[in-house]
Amino acid sequence: MGTYVVAARQEAQTGTLTAEDQVREIPGVWILGGTDPNRIRIEASELAAAEIERRPGSVLLIEPEIRLQDQGLKTLLASAPLQDLELDRPSDFGRDVDYSETD
């Protein structure tokens, strides 16, 4: 079972059936929630997700939900590929700096 985000295409949102209504018709789909009936989270088998995608005349878009693991900033930075980044920059001696006070 995977978690997906299902949304109705914008041009189809004026119709009478919402994304939630259309998804309820497909076996193997559980609605997890959403505040907008035209954009919902579902849990579905791969077969049910494929059915949503290939329905003829479908006005629904379906994408796998991507969630970041709860990790701290230090862990996230430690896992970032920073070794190839050049963090030093050359000194800029081409400008004059005015140190006088302006009030």
C-alpha positions in Angstrom: 0.0 0.0 0.0 1.2 3.4 -0.9 0.1 6.9 0.1 -0.8 9.3 -2.8 -2.1 12.8 -3.3 -5.1 13.0 -5.7 -6.3 16.3 -7.2 -8.9 17.2 -9.7 -7.7 19.1 -12.7 -8.5 22.8 -12.4 -10.8 22.8 -15.4 -12.8 19.9 -13.9 -13.4 21.5 -10.5 -16.6 23.2 -11.8 -18.3 19.8 -12.2 -20.6 18.1 -9.7 -18.3 15.2 -8.7 -15.3 16.1 -6.6 -12.0 14.1 -6.5 -13.2 12.5 -3.3 -16.4 11.3 -4.9 -14.6 9.9 -7.9 -12.0 8.1 -5.7 -14.7 6.5 -3.6 -15.9 4.6 -6.6 -12.6 2.7 -6.9 -12.1 -0.5 -4.8 -8.9 -0.7 -2.8 -8.7 3.0 -2.0 -8.9 4.5 1.5 -9.3 8.2 2.0 -6.9 9.6 4.6 -8.1 13.2 4.6 -7.8 16.6 3.1 -9.4 19.9 3.7 -10.4 20.4 0.0 -12.6 17.7 -1.6 -10.7 18.3 -4.9 -7.3 17.6 -3.3 -7.1 14.6 -1.0 -4.6 12.1 0.5 -5.4 8.4 -0.1 -3.9 5.1 0.7 -4.2 2.7 -2.2 -2.7 -0.4 -3.7 -0.6 -0.1 -6.9 -3.4 -1.6 -8.9 -6.0 1.0 -7.5 -3.6 3.9 -8.2 -3.0 2.6 -11.7 -6.8 2.5 -12.2 -7.2 6.1 -11.2 -4.5 7.1 -13.7 -5.8 5.1 -16.6 -9.6 5.7 -16.3 -10.9 7.1 -19.6 -11.8 10.7 -19.4 -10.2 11.0 -16.0 -9.9 14.5 -14.6 -7.8 13.3 -11.7 -4.1 13.7 -11.2 -2.4 11.2 -8.9 1.2 11.4 -7.4 2.9 9.5 -4.7 3.1 11.4 -1.5 6.7 12.4 -0.5 7.3 12.9 3.1 10.6 13.9 4.7 11.6 11.9 7.8 11.6 13.8 11.0 15.2 14.6 11.5 17.0 17.5 13.0 18.8 20.2 11.1 22.2 18.9 12.1 21.4 15.4 10.7 20.1 17.0 7.5 23.2 19.1 7.0 25.5 16.2 7.9 23.9 14.1 5.1 24.1 16.9 2.5 26.8 16.5 -0.2 28.8 19.6 0.7 32.3 18.3 -0.2 32.2 19.6 -3.7 31.1 23.1 -2.9 33.7 25.9 -2.8 32.8 27.9 0.3 35.8 30.3 0.1 35.6 33.4 -2.0 38.3 35.7 -3.1 38.7 39.0 -1.2 37.3 42.0 -3.1 39.9 44.8 -3.0 38.2 46.6 -5.9 35.9 48.8 -3.9 36.5 51.8 -1.6 34.8 51.6 1.7 33.6 54.8 3.3 34.0 54.5 7.1 32.8 58.0 7.9 29.7 58.4 9.9 26.6 59.7 8.2 23.9 61.2 10.4 
